[in-house]
Amino acid sequence: MVKARSKLRERIREATAEAILDAAETVFAAEGVRTARVERIAQVAGVSVGTLYNHFDDREAVLCALIRARKAGVNEALDAQLAQADRPFREQLSGVLQALFDNYESHRPFFSVLLQGEVDRGAARARAKTSSTRGAMLEIRKRLQVLVDRGIEAGEVDPGLAKLAPTLLLGAARAVIVRAFFEGDLDARASTGELVRFFLHGAGRRHG
């Protein structure tokens, strides 16, 4: 009975922390990292300020936890796709890109913060406690390198591009996300097929 109650309390605590992070994502995006107030985050989360402080020391701690959670979410989604290594390379490529775009669409407010550079400009303490957005990009690039290596092995990617291709793929995916962000009603996932074709065949017109 005691063990069951302990597990229940832990689940409630985790659910509360997740609600706070979801609220923080919204508030940071709407009001900016530098100006967002803890009181507003608590209000949007539907908890008291005291409850928020039971989970996080301060606003920077909330930001750190949010960055970690969203980074972990992206990496877990990519790892799940990469685990399906028995699929044809084109399907693996499409799955990885779809996972990136799904994550963006699920967390548009947070990605808008990243795209505007608010995290790096407004959270010096957060940078000291957790790796920056550059670190997040490096983690994604490592996973894209695994994907590209498979493409080379399958004869789908030019071996001469082994080092550059992951960076190009990441840059292209980020460009799609930036476009979706600025156009507002554009769903990044709709560009998956086009990006797959661009990566595998380039932009040049094929003849014959």
Salt bridges, closest charged atoms under 4 A:
ASP22 OD1 - ARG70 NH2 2.98
GLU25 OE1 - ARG70 NH2 2.53
GLU25 OE1 - HIS107 ND1 3.33
GLU31 OE2 - ARG40 NE 3.62
GLU39 OE1 - ARG37 NE 3.60
ASP58 OD2 - ARG125 NH2 2.99
GLU60 OE2 - ARG59 NH2 3.66
GLU60 OE1 - ARG125 NH1 3.83
ASP79 OD1 - ARG143 NE 2.80
ASP102 OD1 - ARG189 NH1 3.41
GLU105 OE1 - ARG108 NE 2.81
GLU118 OE1 - ARG34 NE 3.91
GLU118 OE2 - ARG121 NH2 3.13
GLU139 OE2 - LYS142 NZ 3.38
GLU139 OE1 - ARG143 NH1 3.10
GLU183 OE2 - ARG179 NE 3.27
ASP187 OD2 - ARG189 NH2 2.86
